[in-house]
Amino acid sequence: MKTPVSYLAPALACLLALAAGPAGADTLLIQRVAVASKADLPRRGASMAQVASRYGAPTQKFPAVGGGSVHTPPITRWSYPTFSVYFENSHVVDAVLTKASELEIGPAPVGG
């Protein structure tokens, strides 16, 4: 039978491993924000026509969700090879880069 002291080393090792995890994720997020700030992404307020004119046809257009009332306008997503654009009605509300790899922590992969 192990004594309570013999459990201390493995417990301490687990705590240290857990504490180290978020630091790596924070660094990755900071790096992705830096990349996104330099990326040529559609700007908030641009129309669907302006986005299509500047970036071409998206690789995939997802059907609108929401739109049941004034308080829940329809949200549409267009997917491009390196980013996705989110529209409220017909204007950009956000554009985000796609994952750099499957190991990256963040939104679910496209199609998953």
N, CA, C and O atoms as CSV, one atom per row, in Angstrom:
chain,resi,resn,atom,element,x,y,z
A,1,MET,N,N,0.835,-1.186,0.000
A,1,MET,CA,C,0.000,0.000,0.000
A,1,MET,C,C,0.883,1.254,0.000
A,1,MET,O,O,1.843,1.349,0.765
A,2,LYS,N,N,0.549,2.192,-0.852
A,2,LYS,CA,C,1.342,3.413,-0.933
A,2,LYS,C,C,0.944,4.366,0.181
A,2,LYS,O,O,-0.212,4.431,0.598
A,3,THR,N,N,1.920,5.084,0.633
A,3,THR,CA,C,1.657,6.096,1.652
A,3,THR,C,C,1.212,7.377,0.963
A,3,THR,O,O,1.489,7.556,-0.223
A,4,PRO,N,N,0.534,8.268,1.667
A,4,PRO,CA,C,0.098,9.528,1.059
A,4,PRO,C,C,1.252,10.328,0.469
A,4,PRO,O,O,1.052,11.048,-0.509
A,5,VAL,N,N,2.432,10.226,1.022
A,5,VAL,CA,C,3.582,10.968,0.511
A,5,VAL,C,C,3.984,10.450,-0.865
A,5,VAL,O,O,4.455,11.225,-1.698
A,6,SER,N,N,3.805,9.135,-1.125
A,6,SER,CA,C,4.208,8.570,-2.409
A,6,SER,C,C,3.307,9.058,-3.549
A,6,SER,O,O,3.691,8.962,-4.715
A,7,TYR,N,N,2.138,9.569,-3.238
A,7,TYR,CA,C,1.245,10.135,-4.255
A,7,TYR,C,C,1.608,11.574,-4.591
A,7,TYR,O,O,1.149,12.106,-5.602
A,8,LEU,N,N,2.407,12.194,-3.777
A,8,LEU,CA,C,2.727,13.607,-3.947
A,8,LEU,C,C,3.490,13.892,-5.242
A,8,LEU,O,O,3.153,14.843,-5.946
A,9,ALA,N,N,4.494,13.106,-5.570
A,9,ALA,CA,C,5.310,13.358,-6.763
A,9,ALA,C,C,4.483,13.259,-8.047
A,9,ALA,O,O,4.550,14.171,-8.871
A,10,PRO,N,N,3.696,12.176,-8.255
A,10,PRO,CA,C,2.894,12.136,-9.482
A,10,PRO,C,C,1.846,13.254,-9.543
A,10,PRO,O,O,1.582,13.796,-10.616
A,11,ALA,N,N,1.260,13.593,-8.415
A,11,ALA,CA,C,0.262,14.661,-8.393
A,11,ALA,C,C,0.898,15.994,-8.756
A,11,ALA,O,O,0.323,16.781,-9.508
A,12,LEU,N,N,2.084,16.240,-8.220
A,12,LEU,CA,C,2.793,17.483,-8.523
A,12,LEU,C,C,3.175,17.538,-9.998
A,12,LEU,O,O,3.083,18.594,-10.625
A,13,ALA,N,N,3.605,16.401,-10.558
A,13,ALA,CA,C,3.967,16.354,-11.976
A,13,ALA,C,C,2.748,16.658,-12.850
A,13,ALA,O,O,2.864,17.374,-13.845
A,14,CYS,N,N,1.594,16.125,-12.487
A,14,CYS,CA,C,0.361,16.400,-13.255
A,14,CYS,C,C,-0.013,17.876,-13.196
A,14,CYS,O,O,-0.393,18.465,-14.208
A,15,LEU,N,N,0.093,18.463,-12.028
A,15,LEU,CA,C,-0.230,19.884,-11.886
A,15,LEU,C,C,0.699,20.751,-12.727
A,15,LEU,O,O,0.250,21.710,-13.355
A,16,LEU,N,N,1.980,20.424,-12.745
A,16,LEU,CA,C,2.933,21.189,-13.544
A,16,LEU,C,C,2.638,21.031,-15.038
A,16,LEU,O,O,2.741,21.996,-15.795
A,17,ALA,N,N,2.276,19.837,-15.456
A,17,ALA,CA,C,1.950,19.610,-16.867
A,17,ALA,C,C,0.715,20.407,-17.271
A,17,ALA,O,O,0.681,20.995,-18.352
A,18,LEU,N,N,-0.290,20.428,-16.417
A,18,LEU,CA,C,-1.508,21.192,-16.715
A,18,LEU,C,C,-1.234,22.684,-16.752
A,18,LEU,O,O,-1.799,23.399,-17.578
A,19,ALA,N,N,-0.381,23.154,-15.873
A,19,ALA,CA,C,-0.063,24.577,-15.828
A,19,ALA,C,C,0.703,25.012,-17.066
A,19,ALA,O,O,0.587,26.166,-17.478
A,20,ALA,N,N,1.482,24.125,-17.672
A,20,ALA,CA,C,2.277,24.477,-18.848
A,20,ALA,C,C,1.423,24.539,-20.105
A,20,ALA,O,O,1.783,25.244,-21.048
A,21,GLY,N,N,0.300,23.823,-20.152
A,21,GLY,CA,C,-0.540,23.764,-21.351
A,21,GLY,C,C,-1.055,25.101,-21.832
A,21,GLY,O,O,-0.853,25.428,-23.002
A,22,PRO,N,N,-1.709,25.896,-21.000
A,22,PRO,CA,C,-2.273,27.160,-21.481
A,22,PRO,C,C,-1.239,28.144,-22.011
A,22,PRO,O,O,-1.561,28.949,-22.885
A,23,ALA,N,N,-0.010,28.105,-21.513
A,23,ALA,CA,C,1.006,29.037,-21.997
A,23,ALA,C,C,1.249,28.827,-23.482
A,23,ALA,O,O,1.388,29.795,-24.229
A,24,GLY,N,N,1.300,27.566,-23.923
A,24,GLY,CA,C,1.486,27.283,-25.340
A,24,GLY,C,C,0.306,27.771,-26.158
A,24,GLY,O,O,0.493,28.318,-27.245
A,25,ALA,N,N,-0.892,27.585,-25.660
A,25,ALA,CA,C,-2.092,28.034,-26.374
A,25,ALA,C,C,-2.132,29.548,-26.454
A,25,ALA,O,O,-2.517,30.102,-27.484
A,26,ASP,N,N,-1.739,30.230,-25.377
A,26,ASP,CA,C,-1.717,31.687,-25.391
A,26,ASP,C,C,-0.738,32.194,-26.441
A,26,ASP,O,O,-1.036,33.148,-27.159
A,27,THR,N,N,0.418,31.567,-26.532
A,27,THR,CA,C,1.411,31.974,-27.521
A,27,THR,C,C,0.864,31.778,-28.920
A,27,THR,O,O,1.021,32.648,-29.777
A,28,LEU,N,N,0.219,30.639,-29.163
A,28,LEU,CA,C,-0.354,30.368,-30.469
A,28,LEU,C,C,-1.405,31.412,-30.818
A,28,LEU,O,O,-1.429,31.906,-31.945
A,29,LEU,N,N,-2.265,31.752,-29.882
A,29,LEU,CA,C,-3.302,32.753,-30.128
A,29,LEU,C,C,-2.671,34.099,-30.451
A,29,LEU,O,O,-3.123,34.786,-31.367
A,30,ILE,N,N,-1.650,34.479,-29.724
A,30,ILE,CA,C,-0.977,35.761,-29.981
A,30,ILE,C,C,-0.376,35.760,-31.378
A,30,ILE,O,O,-0.473,36.754,-32.097
A,31,GLN,N,N,0.245,34.646,-31.767
A,31,GLN,CA,C,0.828,34.559,-33.105
A,31,GLN,C,C,-0.248,34.650,-34.175
A,31,GLN,O,O,-0.044,35.311,-35.193
A,32,ARG,N,N,-1.395,33.998,-33.967
A,32,ARG,CA,C,-2.468,34.020,-34.957
A,32,ARG,C,C,-3.077,35.420,-35.066
A,32,ARG,O,O,-3.449,35.850,-36.158
A,33,VAL,N,N,-3.179,36.128,-33.945
A,33,VAL,CA,C,-3.700,37.495,-33.985
A,33,VAL,C,C,-2.752,38.383,-34.778
A,33,VAL,O,O,-3.198,39.240,-35.540
A,34,ALA,N,N,-1.444,38.184,-34.604
A,34,ALA,CA,C,-0.467,38.968,-35.361
A,34,ALA,C,C,-0.588,38.684,-36.857
A,34,ALA,O,O,-0.521,39.606,-37.669
A,35,VAL,N,N,-0.765,37.420,-37.222
A,35,VAL,CA,C,-0.923,37.056,-38.634
A,35,VAL,C,C,-2.214,37.656,-39.179
A,35,VAL,O,O,-2.228,38.213,-40.276
A,36,ALA,N,N,-3.295,37.544,-38.416
A,36,ALA,CA,C,-4.587,38.056,-38.874
A,36,ALA,C,C,-4.560,39.568,-39.064
A,36,ALA,O,O,-5.211,40.091,-39.969
A,37,SER,N,N,-3.809,40.279,-38.215
A,37,SER,CA,C,-3.775,41.734,-38.327
A,37,SER,C,C,-3.081,42.180,-39.612
A,37,SER,O,O,-3.318,43.287,-40.094
A,38,LYS,N,N,-2.224,41.317,-40.170
A,38,LYS,CA,C,-1.525,41.654,-41.413
A,38,LYS,C,C,-2.221,41.079,-42.640
A,38,LYS,O,O,-1.879,41.430,-43.769
A,39,ALA,N,N,-3.178,40.214,-42.432
A,39,ALA,CA,C,-3.859,39.556,-43.546
A,39,ALA,C,C,-4.807,40.521,-44.252
A,39,ALA,O,O,-5.362,41.437,-43.643
A,40,ASP,N,N,-4.974,40.293,-45.528
A,40,ASP,CA,C,-5.901,41.087,-46.334
A,40,ASP,C,C,-7.274,40.433,-46.251
A,40,ASP,O,O,-7.627,39.607,-47.092
A,41,LEU,N,N,-8.039,40.802,-45.243
A,41,LEU,CA,C,-9.363,40.235,-45.023
A,41,LEU,C,C,-10.433,41.286,-45.306
A,41,LEU,O,O,-10.174,42.482,-45.176
A,42,PRO,N,N,-11.629,40.851,-45.690
A,42,PRO,CA,C,-12.720,41.815,-45.887
A,42,PRO,C,C,-12.988,42.606,-44.611
A,42,PRO,O,O,-12.932,42.064,-43.507
A,43,ARG,N,N,-13.272,43.858,-44.771
A,43,ARG,CA,C,-13.514,44.747,-43.631
A,43,ARG,C,C,-14.986,44.769,-43.251
A,43,ARG,O,O,-15.871,44.574,-44.084
A,44,ARG,N,N,-15.220,45.012,-41.966
A,44,ARG,CA,C,-16.581,45.114,-41.446
A,44,ARG,C,C,-17.351,46.180,-42.220
A,44,ARG,O,O,-16.846,47.272,-42.484
A,45,GLY,N,N,-18.577,45.834,-42.571
A,45,GLY,CA,C,-19.440,46.774,-43.277
A,45,GLY,C,C,-19.434,46.619,-44.790
A,45,GLY,O,O,-20.324,47.141,-45.462
A,46,ALA,N,N,-18.443,45.907,-45.344
A,46,ALA,CA,C,-18.402,45.699,-46.792
A,46,ALA,C,C,-19.601,44.849,-47.212
A,46,ALA,O,O,-20.065,43.994,-46.457
A,47,SER,N,N,-20.087,45.093,-48.409
A,47,SER,CA,C,-21.241,44.329,-48.899
A,47,SER,C,C,-20.779,43.002,-49.514
A,47,SER,O,O,-19.596,42.807,-49.796
A,48,MET,N,N,-21.738,42.105,-49.712
A,48,MET,CA,C,-21.428,40.828,-50.360
A,48,MET,C,C,-20.855,41.069,-51.759
A,48,MET,O,O,-19.922,40.386,-52.180
A,49,ALA,N,N,-21.420,42.045,-52.472
A,49,ALA,CA,C,-20.941,42.358,-53.813
A,49,ALA,C,C,-19.497,42.860,-53.782
A,49,ALA,O,O,-18.698,42.494,-54.645
A,50,GLN,N,N,-19.155,43.692,-52.798
A,50,GLN,CA,C,-17.787,44.197,-52.679
A,50,GLN,C,C,-16.810,43.059,-52.370
A,50,GLN,O,O,-15.709,43.016,-52.919
A,51,VAL,N,N,-17.215,42.142,-51.493
A,51,VAL,CA,C,-16.354,41.012,-51.149
A,51,VAL,C,C,-16.144,40.124,-52.375
A,51,VAL,O,O,-15.015,39.729,-52.667
A,52,ALA,N,N,-17.210,39.812,-53.082
A,52,ALA,CA,C,-17.104,38.979,-54.279
A,52,ALA,C,C,-16.252,39.650,-55.355
A,52,ALA,O,O,-15.484,38.983,-56.048
A,53,SER,N,N,-16.386,40.954,-55.491
A,53,SER,CA,C,-15.608,41.693,-56.479
A,53,SER,C,C,-14.119,41.673,-56.153
A,53,SER,O,O,-13.285,41.513,-57.044
A,54,ARG,N,N,-13.793,41.834,-54.893
A,54,ARG,CA,C,-12.379,41.916,-54.501
A,54,ARG,C,C,-11.714,40.549,-54.351
A,54,ARG,O,O,-10.558,40.386,-54.740
A,55,TYR,N,N,-12.428,39.557,-53.791
A,55,TYR,CA,C,-11.816,38.269,-53.473
A,55,TYR,C,C,-12.274,37.139,-54.390
A,55,TYR,O,O,-11.779,36.018,-54.279
A,56,GLY,N,N,-13.206,37.416,-55.286
A,56,GLY,CA,C,-13.699,36.383,-56.185
A,56,GLY,C,C,-14.793,35.559,-55.532
A,56,GLY,O,O,-15.256,35.861,-54.432
A,57,ALA,N,N,-15.193,34.516,-56.234
A,57,ALA,CA,C,-16.256,33.651,-55.722
A,57,ALA,C,C,-15.719,32.799,-54.570
A,57,ALA,O,O,-14.595,32.304,-54.644
A,58,PRO,N,N,-16.499,32.626,-53.521
A,58,PRO,CA,C,-16.051,31.780,-52.416
A,58,PRO,C,C,-16.025,30.312,-52.841
A,58,PRO,O,O,-16.713,29.919,-53.784
A,59,THR,N,N,-15.230,29.508,-52.140
A,59,THR,CA,C,-15.199,28.071,-52.440
A,59,THR,C,C,-16.473,27.397,-51.963
A,59,THR,O,O,-16.876,26.365,-52.500
A,60,GLN,N,N,-17.106,27.981,-50.955
A,60,GLN,CA,C,-18.371,27.429,-50.453
A,60,GLN,C,C,-19.200,28.552,-49.829
A,60,GLN,O,O,-18.677,29.420,-49.131
A,61,LYS,N,N,-20.507,28.509,-50.098
A,61,LYS,CA,C,-21.456,29.435,-49.473
A,61,LYS,C,C,-22.377,28.600,-48.595
A,61,LYS,O,O,-23.000,27.644,-49.056
A,62,PHE,N,N,-22.453,28.977,-47.320
A,62,PHE,CA,C,-23.316,28.266,-46.385
A,62,PHE,C,C,-24.651,28.981,-46.285
A,62,PHE,O,O,-24.693,30.210,-46.338
A,63,PRO,N,N,-25.736,28.246,-46.141
A,63,PRO,CA,C,-27.045,28.900,-46.034
A,63,PRO,C,C,-27.145,29.745,-44.772
A,63,PRO,O,O,-26.499,29.466,-43.762
A,64,ALA,N,N,-27.963,30.773,-44.854
A,64,ALA,CA,C,-28.159,31.675,-43.719
A,64,ALA,C,C,-28.816,30.934,-42.561
A,64,ALA,O,O,-29.657,30.055,-42.753
A,65,VAL,N,N,-28.405,31.317,-41.348
A,65,VAL,CA,C,-29.045,30.801,-40.138
A,65,VAL,C,C,-29.623,31.992,-39.382
A,65,VAL,O,O,-29.134,33.114,-39.513
A,66,GLY,N,N,-30.651,31.749,-38.600
A,66,GLY,CA,C,-31.306,32.841,-37.882
A,66,GLY,C,C,-32.283,33.540,-38.799
A,66,GLY,O,O,-32.817,32.942,-39.733
A,67,GLY,N,N,-32.511,34.805,-38.525
A,67,GLY,CA,C,-33.414,35.587,-39.350
A,67,GLY,C,C,-34.872,35.472,-38.957
A,67,GLY,O,O,-35.755,35.881,-39.710
A,68,GLY,N,N,-35.133,34.911,-37.766
A,68,GLY,CA,C,-36.506,34.741,-37.331
A,68,GLY,C,C,-37.163,36.019,-36.855
A,68,GLY,O,O,-38.390,36.101,-36.793
A,69,SER,N,N,-36.352,37.029,-36.514
A,69,SER,CA,C,-36.917,38.290,-36.035
A,69,SER,C,C,-35.898,39.405,-36.228
A,69,SER,O,O,-34.785,39.174,-36.700
A,70,VAL,N,N,-36.298,40.617,-35.856
A,70,VAL,CA,C,-35.404,41.767,-35.951
A,70,VAL,C,C,-34.180,41.569,-35.059
A,70,VAL,O,O,-33.090,42.042,-35.378
A,71,HIS,N,N,-34.365,40.868,-33.942
A,71,HIS,CA,C,-33.284,40.674,-32.978
A,71,HIS,C,C,-32.344,39.533,-33.359
A,71,HIS,O,O,-31.273,39.389,-32.770
A,72,THR,N,N,-32.735,38.729,-34.333
A,72,THR,CA,C,-31.882,37.637,-34.813
A,72,THR,C,C,-31.807,37.698,-36.340
A,72,THR,O,O,-32.478,36.926,-37.025
A,73,PRO,N,N,-30.992,38.612,-36.874
A,73,PRO,CA,C,-30.888,38.746,-38.327
A,73,PRO,C,C,-30.217,37.506,-38.929
A,73,PRO,O,O,-29.523,36.777,-38.221
A,74,PRO,N,N,-30.418,37.263,-40.223
A,74,PRO,CA,C,-29.773,36.115,-40.850
A,74,PRO,C,C,-28.251,36.297,-40.912
A,74,PRO,O,O,-27.757,37.369,-41.261
A,75,ILE,N,N,-27.527,35.242,-40.571
A,75,ILE,CA,C,-26.067,35.234,-40.625
A,75,ILE,C,C,-25.653,34.217,-41.688
A,75,ILE,O,O,-26.059,33.056,-41.643
A,76,THR,N,N,-24.852,34.663,-42.629
A,76,THR,CA,C,-24.388,33.826,-43.729
A,76,THR,C,C,-22.867,33.741,-43.666
A,76,THR,O,O,-22.198,34.705,-43.293
A,77,ARG,N,N,-22.320,32.570,-44.036
A,77,ARG,CA,C,-20.859,32.412,-44.068
A,77,ARG,C,C,-20.416,32.018,-45.458
A,77,ARG,O,O,-20.991,31.127,-46.084
A,78,TRP,N,N,-19.376,32.699,-45.935
A,78,TRP,CA,C,-18.704,32.337,-47.174
A,78,TRP,C,C,-17.330,31.835,-46.800
A,78,TRP,O,O,-16.638,32.447,-45.986
A,79,SER,N,N,-16.933,30.731,-47.385
A,79,SER,CA,C,-15.630,30.143,-47.096
A,79,SER,C,C,-14.691,30.337,-48.287
A,79,SER,O,O,-15.045,30.039,-49.428
A,80,TYR,N,N,-13.496,30.839,-48.002
A,80,TYR,CA,C,-12.416,30.977,-48.974
A,80,TYR,C,C,-11.289,30.053,-48.527
A,80,TYR,O,O,-11.335,29.565,-47.397
A,81,PRO,N,N,-10.284,29.790,-49.350
A,81,PRO,CA,C,-9.223,28.845,-48.948
A,81,PRO,C,C,-8.503,29.209,-47.648
A,81,PRO,O,O,-8.121,28.313,-46.896
A,82,THR,N,N,-8.311,30.493,-47.367
A,82,THR,CA,C,-7.550,30.867,-46.174
A,82,THR,C,C,-8.357,31.614,-45.117
A,82,THR,O,O,-7.838,31.907,-44.039
A,83,PHE,N,N,-9.613,31.925,-45.406
A,83,PHE,CA,C,-10.421,32.649,-44.430
A,83,PHE,C,C,-11.902,32.412,-44.669
A,83,PHE,O,O,-12.300,31.906,-45.718
A,84,SER,N,N,-12.708,32.779,-43.693
A,84,SER,CA,C,-14.168,32.746,-43.808
A,84,SER,C,C,-14.710,34.133,-43.514
A,84,SER,O,O,-14.159,34.865,-42.692
A,85,VAL,N,N,-15.794,34.488,-44.190
A,85,VAL,CA,C,-16.434,35.788,-44.010
A,85,VAL,C,C,-17.848,35.560,-43.487
A,85,VAL,O,O,-18.590,34.733,-44.016
A,86,TYR,N,N,-18.209,36.297,-42.447
A,86,TYR,CA,C,-19.548,36.199,-41.857
A,86,TYR,C,C,-20.312,37.478,-42.170
A,86,TYR,O,O,-19.827,38.586,-41.937
A,87,PHE,N,N,-21.516,37.300,-42.702
A,87,PHE,CA,C,-22.364,38.428,-43.080
A,87,PHE,C,C,-23.612,38.460,-42.210
A,87,PHE,O,O,-24.199,37.421,-41.909
A,88,GLU,N,N,-24.007,39.651,-41.814
A,88,GLU,CA,C,-25.321,39.874,-41.197
A,88,GLU,C,C,-26.143,40.558,-42.269
A,88,GLU,O,O,-25.785,41.633,-42.749
A,89,ASN,N,N,-27.250,39.926,-42.643
A,89,ASN,CA,C,-27.996,40.347,-43.830
A,89,ASN,C,C,-27.030,40.276,-45.011
A,89,ASN,O,O,-26.683,39.173,-45.433
A,90,SER,N,N,-26.591,41.384,-45.551
A,90,SER,CA,C,-25.677,41.330,-46.702
A,90,SER,C,C,-24.381,42.105,-46.470
A,90,SER,O,O,-23.695,42.474,-47.423
A,91,HIS,N,N,-24.044,42.351,-45.189
A,91,HIS,CA,C,-22.827,43.109,-44.887
A,91,HIS,C,C,-21.914,42.336,-43.943
A,91,HIS,O,O,-22.382,41.614,-43.063
A,92,VAL,N,N,-20.603,42.496,-44.134
A,92,VAL,CA,C,-19.603,41.789,-43.343
A,92,VAL,C,C,-19.683,42.220,-41.881
A,92,VAL,O,O,-19.691,43.411,-41.570
A,93,VAL,N,N,-19.742,41.227,-40.987
A,93,VAL,CA,C,-19.626,41.508,-39.552
A,93,VAL,C,C,-18.288,41.003,-39.023
A,93,VAL,O,O,-17.800,41.497,-38.006
A,94,ASP,N,N,-17.683,40.017,-39.709
A,94,ASP,CA,C,-16.375,39.515,-39.284
A,94,ASP,C,C,-15.768,38.665,-40.385
A,94,ASP,O,O,-16.483,38.098,-41.211
A,95,ALA,N,N,-14.450,38.583,-40.392
A,95,ALA,CA,C,-13.705,37.699,-41.282
A,95,ALA,C,C,-12.591,37.081,-40.439
A,95,ALA,O,O,-11.881,37.789,-39.725
A,96,VAL,N,N,-12.445,35.776,-40.526
A,96,VAL,CA,C,-11.460,35.076,-39.696
A,96,VAL,C,C,-10.620,34.132,-40.549
A,96,VAL,O,O,-11.098,33.561,-41.530
A,97,LEU,N,N,-9.355,33.982,-40.153
A,97,LEU,CA,C,-8.473,33.038,-40.829
A,97,LEU,C,C,-8.877,31.619,-40.484
A,97,LEU,O,O,-9.368,31.360,-39.386
A,98,THR,N,N,-8.673,30.699,-41.414
A,98,THR,CA,C,-8.908,29.290,-41.123
A,98,THR,C,C,-7.735,28.758,-40.315
A,98,THR,O,O,-6.699,29.415,-40.208
A,99,LYS,N,N,-7.896,27.582,-39.754
A,99,LYS,CA,C,-6.844,26.985,-38.934
A,99,LYS,C,C,-5.569,26.765,-39.747
A,99,LYS,O,O,-5.624,26.434,-40.932
A,100,ALA,N,N,-4.430,26.953,-39.097
A,100,ALA,CA,C,-3.153,26.696,-39.739
A,100,ALA,C,C,-2.890,25.194,-39.829
A,100,ALA,O,O,-2.245,24.733,-40.771
A,101,SER,N,N,-3.384,24.433,-38.859
A,101,SER,CA,C,-3.220,22.983,-38.850
A,101,SER,C,C,-4.337,22.375,-38.017
A,101,SER,O,O,-5.042,23.081,-37.296
A,102,GLU,N,N,-4.493,21.062,-38.121
A,102,GLU,CA,C,-5.533,20.370,-37.342
A,102,GLU,C,C,-5.229,20.420,-35.851
A,102,GLU,O,O,-6.136,20.240,-35.039
A,103,LEU,N,N,-3.976,20.659,-35.469
A,103,LEU,CA,C,-3.588,20.701,-34.056
A,103,LEU,C,C,-3.885,22.051,-33.416
A,103,LEU,O,O,-3.841,22.177,-32.192
A,104,GLU,N,N,-4.184,23.057,-34.224
A,104,GLU,CA,C,-4.432,24.388,-33.695
A,104,GLU,C,C,-5.741,24.394,-32.900
A,104,GLU,O,O,-6.740,23.811,-33.322
A,105,ILE,N,N,-5.718,25.047,-31.771
A,105,ILE,CA,C,-6.916,25.159,-30.942
A,105,ILE,C,C,-7.731,26.338,-31.468
A,105,ILE,O,O,-7.184,27.415,-31.705
A,106,GLY,N,N,-9.005,26.141,-31.647
A,106,GLY,CA,C,-9.840,27.209,-32.154
A,106,GLY,C,C,-11.152,26.676,-32.669
A,106,GLY,O,O,-11.613,25.632,-32.206
A,107,PRO,N,N,-11.777,27.368,-33.626
A,107,PRO,CA,C,-13.059,26.917,-34.152
A,107,PRO,C,C,-12.959,25.541,-34.784
A,107,PRO,O,O,-11.872,25.105,-35.162
A,108,ALA,N,N,-14.071,24.865,-34.898
A,108,ALA,CA,C,-14.109,23.555,-35.536
A,108,ALA,C,C,-13.666,23.671,-36.994
A,108,ALA,O,O,-13.934,24.684,-37.639
A,109,PRO,N,N,-12.995,22.653,-37.519
A,109,PRO,CA,C,-12.560,22.703,-38.915
A,109,PRO,C,C,-13.749,22.836,-39.868
A,109,PRO,O,O,-14.857,22.403,-39.550
A,110,VAL,N,N,-13.516,23.425,-41.015
A,110,VAL,CA,C,-14.567,23.587,-42.015
A,110,VAL,C,C,-15.035,22.195,-42.421
A,110,VAL,O,O,-14.229,21.316,-42.724
A,111,GLY,N,N,-16.340,22.015,-42.422
A,111,GLY,CA,C,-16.910,20.722,-42.793
A,111,GLY,C,C,-16.943,19.732,-41.649
A,111,GLY,O,O,-17.455,18.627,-41.828
A,112,GLY,N,N,-16.418,20.078,-40.473
A,112,GLY,CA,C,-16.401,19.144,-39.347
A,112,GLY,C,C,-17.388,19.564,-38.354
A,112,GLY,O,O,-17.539,18.913,-37.320
